[in-house]
Amino acid sequence: MAKIWYNLSMNNWSVDTKFLKRYPKQYTLWKMEQLINFGLGKEKLDPKILKENLSKLKIDIKKRRYLKFLLS
């Protein structure tokens, strides 16, 4: 059985994460968007934080509806 390894060592070459970590709210939104759009790996999303910020996330509308359904 083949395993998918693409997000185990994902590097975001277009984003300076050290700089972004200075702004916790923006970092949280960015991190959640990355996890939703490109895979969670072994990480989990906090439902409370996700529910609070779902409308602010730049994600596909179908993913947004599905997440809203799961959170309700």
C-alpha positions as CSV (number, residue, x, y, z in Angstrom):
1,M,0.0,0.0,0.0
2,A,1.5,3.3,-1.0
3,K,1.6,6.2,1.4
4,I,1.3,9.9,0.4
5,W,4.3,11.9,1.7
6,Y,3.7,15.2,0.0
7,N,2.8,17.2,3.1
8,L,5.2,15.7,5.7
9,S,7.9,18.0,4.7
10,M,5.9,20.8,3.1
11,N,7.9,24.1,2.8
12,N,6.1,27.3,2.1
13,W,8.6,29.1,0.0
14,S,6.3,32.1,-0.7
15,V,5.6,32.9,3.0
16,D,8.0,34.0,5.6
17,T,6.6,32.1,8.6
18,K,9.0,33.6,11.1
19,F,7.7,37.0,10.2
20,L,4.1,35.9,10.1
21,K,4.3,34.3,13.6
22,R,4.7,37.8,15.0
23,Y,1.1,38.3,14.2
24,P,-0.8,35.5,15.9
25,K,-4.3,36.1,14.4
26,Q,-3.0,36.3,10.8
27,Y,-0.7,33.3,11.4
28,T,-3.6,31.3,12.8
29,L,-5.8,32.1,9.8
30,W,-3.0,31.4,7.3
31,K,-2.1,28.1,9.1
32,M,-5.8,26.9,9.1
33,E,-6.1,27.8,5.4
34,Q,-3.0,25.8,4.6
35,L,-4.1,22.8,6.5
36,I,-7.6,22.8,5.0
37,N,-6.4,23.4,1.4
38,F,-3.3,21.1,1.4
39,G,-4.0,18.4,4.0
40,L,-3.9,18.1,7.7
41,G,-1.3,15.3,8.0
42,K,-1.3,14.4,11.6
43,E,-2.4,17.8,12.8
44,K,-6.0,18.5,13.9
45,L,-8.0,21.7,13.8
46,D,-9.5,23.1,17.0
47,P,-13.3,23.2,16.3
48,K,-13.8,26.3,18.5
49,I,-11.2,28.3,16.7
50,L,-12.4,27.0,13.3
51,K,-16.0,28.0,14.1
52,E,-14.9,31.5,15.1
53,N,-12.8,32.1,12.0
54,L,-14.6,30.1,9.3
55,S,-16.0,33.2,7.6
56,K,-12.6,34.8,7.5
57,L,-10.8,31.9,5.8
58,K,-10.0,32.0,2.1
59,I,-11.1,28.5,1.1
60,D,-13.3,26.9,-1.5
61,I,-17.0,27.4,-0.9
62,K,-17.7,23.7,-1.0
63,K,-15.1,23.1,1.7
64,R,-16.6,26.0,3.8
65,R,-20.1,24.5,3.5
66,Y,-18.8,21.0,4.5
67,L,-16.9,22.4,7.5
68,K,-20.0,24.4,8.6
69,F,-22.0,21.2,8.3
70,L,-19.5,19.3,10.5
71,L,-19.4,22.0,13.1
72,S,-23.2,22.4,13.5
